[in-house]
Amino acid sequence: ALALALALALALLALPVSAGSPPGPEEQLAAAAPRWGWRNVSCPACRVLFGALDLALQLEPNVARVGRVASRLCQELRLARPPVCRQAVQLFQGDVVAAWARSVLRPPEACGLLLGPRCGHWDILGDWNLSLPAAPKPPVRP
């Protein structure tokens, strides 16, 4: 349900509105489906998508549930063929969820990484914060 809602929101953001009676959400989603892929996701849609993902992982970092949602989103947005979506998510879901849950990468930075500088700033060479544990330092040995 979450995947369908996000896909519908993305479709509504990307589709132009006609002067006549607007088509229903099902028609809009069906019309947008062949055009989806990372290259034609708008910047606001990317930020909404990654914002929702970030919030969902903060609220419930359940690997299996996130994997199901990711697989469904991949298929709904036609980012790859359904078998590729399922297998990629199955293979990488644990690592991706763990990395994303611990990541400090915010939606504008993720979208800048995926869609380019027009959508956000991501600089791999920028300053990184590194927090060290409060363990005592080992003694210095000459």
Sequence and secondary structure as in RCSB ss.txt:
>XXXX:A:sequence
ALALALALALALLALPVSAGSPPGPEEQLAAAAPRWGWRNVSCPACRVLFGALDLALQLEPNVARVGRVASRLCQ
ELRLARPPVCRQAVQLFQGDVVAAWARSVLRPPEACGLLLGPRCGHWDILGDWNLSLPAAPKPPVRP
>XXXX:A:secstr
 HHHHHHHHHHHHHS   SSS   HHHHHHHHGGG SGGG  HHHHHHHHHHHHHHHHH   HHHHHHHHHHHHH
HTTSS HHHHHHHHHHHHHHHHHHHHH    HHHHHHHHH TTT    TTS                
